[in-house]
Each structure stands twice: as structure tokens, then as C-alpha cells.
Amino acid sequence: MGKKVNHKFLKTPSDFFSKNTRCSGDLYLPDGIDKPPVVIMAHGFGAERSFGLPAFAEYFAQNGLAVYLFDYRCFGESEGNPRNYVDPGRHLQDWKAALAHVRSLPDINTQKIALWGSSFSGGHVIVTAAGDNRISAIVAQVPFVDSISTTFKLGFSYFLKATPHAIRDFSRIITFRSPHFVKVIGKPDEFAIMNTPESFPGYSSMIPDDSQWENRCPARIILKFGFYRPISGAHKIKCPALIMLGEKDSLIDAAAVEKTAKKIPDAELIKYPFGHFDIYTGKAFKDAVKKQTKFLVTHLTP
């Protein structure tokens, strides 16, 4: 179970609308399988669906699973402004819209749907599954689970530097001006949403060479960050869950991830001895994607 069987697959564009804004997505369909189960995937904080995720999607499709991979509003090939508008509430709306879209597709088994998220979207799949009992399984790797634990991990000085940016952007919201932007990733000696030592090289390693991505997002996410706690609803998840954490993660508190997994009634927790970004490449990716495939095939196929 979960052994790579090398199905060929067809990748086709498949867009949907969320709050009247077009979201761009790709549907991966494995050849030779009638009505395959499907895995819905989306990217992490400030990223695009092309950042490291196609490798996971292709592996799943080669093992007989359909995959739907999408960009949130204001990201990648999706429409919407301001660009790179990170907002968990908006992202969760997009997840619901993506689910409705996938459930309308004729070529898949709409009774067998899994959600896959990583980093910020790892939190989103936890929240989405907690509110939808029809989900068959979830995978959350290095997931953002708790703003409180992350606040303590990043430290008081980080948020002292972040606060003026948040206030400046808030003033621009209430005066109907364009956003104040901050860097998504940066080096430790500069302010960015992610500026731990592993952040800049780790995040950059996932960006395609031909990407037009801009390293910035509206600073208003700092205002909303403290209210987002996927851990609080984890106990409501009814489906099996696979949670993967990095024990040396510099952005997310590993203990909080472990606590979240314990709250989910049917959860498998896998710990890796590395940081936040290692799971996307190399040997760590190969190990993780094999385990994820075995989990998904087990819970999505008869």
C-alpha cells in the first residue's frame, strides 16, 4: 500500500470563483482509473502553488489519486488585489469554494476527498476539516496551529518591530489608500514576516527560476495573526489525520503541533529532526511524500 505505481496523469487548468473572484487551479487526473479519489492542496504563507507543491501533486497522481492544486485569491495566477494578501479568513473562504468546485467535477469520486496543507495552509486544512464532516482524510505538514505559541517562539522583540508596520497599514486601510507592504522572507538582520536563519534560504529554494513572485505582502496580516488558532477546533475533526512536524522548526512550536495532533481523535504524528523548510526537498521530501501517499491511499481507496 502506497508503493509508487507510476500512473501517467493528465494535468488540466480548472478554475473556480471565491467571492466573485477567479481562483486558478490545476486538476491532475491519473490515467486508467475511473472516478479516482481526490486530494485538494494549497500553498503556505505568501507563496504560490508552484512553490514546491507540484512535486507532491505529481507523486500522488502517479499513485492513482486525483489532485486539485489551487492558488488563493490575490496569489499566483488567481485574480484579486492587493497581491499576496495573506488573510486566514479569506483563505478559509477559498478552501470552501475550492471544495464546492471539486464536488461539482464529473471525473472524480466526490465522496472521497482529502485535504493537504503545509505551513499556513496546514492550519487551514485543520480548520476546514473541523467544519466539514464529509472530508475523508487530511495531511498537515509543518502546520501553523497556534498564534500564541508562535508569538512566544518568535519573541517579544520580533513583534515590537512588527507593530509599527501593522499600525501603518491599518491607517492606510481606514483612509482607503494602497497597502503598506512588508517582506515575506528576509535575513535575520532585517524585518520580514519570516526572518529566522532558515527562512530566506529555505523559502527561496522552493521558488521556480522563472517565477515573477514579489517578496512582499500587506502588513495587515500582523493585525489578524494573533486571532488565528487552528488548534482550538482540532478536536472536532472526524476523519483520520496525518500530522508531520519538524523538531527544529524555527517558525512553529513543535510542542504545539504535537498538542494539536493529540486533540484530533484519529491522528498519526510523525516527527522529523529538521526545520520548517527541509520537508520540501531531498531525502526528507522523498520520505514524507511516500508516507503521505501510503496514508492517503489507505484512507481514500477501498
Rosetta blueprint (number, residue, H / E / L):
1 M L
2 G L
3 K L
4 K L
5 V L
6 N L
7 H L
8 K L
9 F E
10 L E
11 K E
12 T E
13 P E
14 S L
15 D L
16 F E
17 F E
18 S E
19 K L
20 N L
21 T E
22 R E
23 C E
24 S L
25 G E
26 D E
27 L E
28 Y E
29 L E
30 P E
31 D L
32 G L
33 I L
34 D L
35 K L
36 P L
37 P L
38 V E
39 V E
40 I E
41 M E
42 A E
43 H L
44 G L
45 F L
46 G L
47 A L
48 E L
49 R L
50 S L
51 F L
52 G L
53 L H
54 P H
55 A H
56 F H
57 A H
58 E H
59 Y H
60 F H
61 A H
62 Q H
63 N L
64 G L
65 L L
66 A E
67 V E
68 Y E
69 L E
70 F E
71 D L
72 Y L
73 R L
74 C L
75 F L
76 G L
77 E L
78 S L
79 E L
80 G L
81 N L
82 P L
83 R L
84 N L
85 Y L
86 V L
87 D L
88 P H
89 G H
90 R H
91 H H
92 L H
93 Q H
94 D H
95 W H
96 K H
97 A H
98 A H
99 L H
100 A H
101 H H
102 V H
103 R H
104 S L
105 L L
106 P L
107 D L
108 I L
109 N L
110 T L
111 Q L
112 K L
113 I E
114 A E
115 L E
116 W E
117 G E
118 S E
119 S L
120 F H
121 S H
122 G H
123 G H
124 H H
125 V H
126 I H
127 V H
128 T H
129 A H
130 A H
131 G L
132 D L
133 N L
134 R L
135 I L
136 S L
137 A E
138 I E
139 V E
140 A E
141 Q E
142 V L
143 P L
144 F L
145 V L
146 D L
147 S H
148 I H
149 S H
150 T H
151 T H
152 F H
153 K H
154 L H
155 G L
156 F H
157 S H
158 Y H
159 F H
160 L H
161 K H
162 A H
163 T H
164 P H
165 H H
166 A H
167 I H
168 R H
169 D H
170 F H
171 S H
172 R H
173 I H
174 I H
175 T L
176 F L
177 R L
178 S L
179 P L
180 H L
181 F E
182 V E
183 K L
184 V L
185 I E
186 G L
187 K L
188 P L
189 D L
190 E L
191 F L
192 A L
193 I L
194 M E
195 N L
196 T L
197 P L
198 E L
199 S H
200 F H
201 P H
202 G H
203 Y H
204 S H
205 S L
206 M L
207 I L
208 P L
209 D L
210 D L
211 S L
212 Q L
213 W L
214 E L
215 N L
216 R L
217 C E
218 P E
219 A L
220 R L
221 I H
222 I H
223 L H
224 K H
225 F H
226 G L
227 F L
228 Y L
229 R L
230 P H
231 I H
232 S H
233 G H
234 A H
235 H H
236 K H
237 I L
238 K L
239 C L
240 P L
241 A E
242 L E
243 I E
244 M E
245 L E
246 G E
247 E L
248 K L
249 D L
250 S L
251 L L
252 I L
253 D L
254 A H
255 A H
256 A H
257 V H
258 E H
259 K H
260 T H
261 A H
262 K H
263 K H
264 I L
265 P L
266 D L
267 A E
268 E E
269 L E
270 I E
271 K E
272 Y E
273 P L
274 F L
275 G L
276 H L
277 F L
278 D H
279 I H
280 Y H
281 T L
282 G H
283 K H
284 A H
285 F H
286 K H
287 D H
288 A H
289 V H
290 K H
291 K H
292 Q H
293 T H
294 K H
295 F H
296 L H
297 V H
298 T H
299 H H
300 L H
301 T L
302 P L
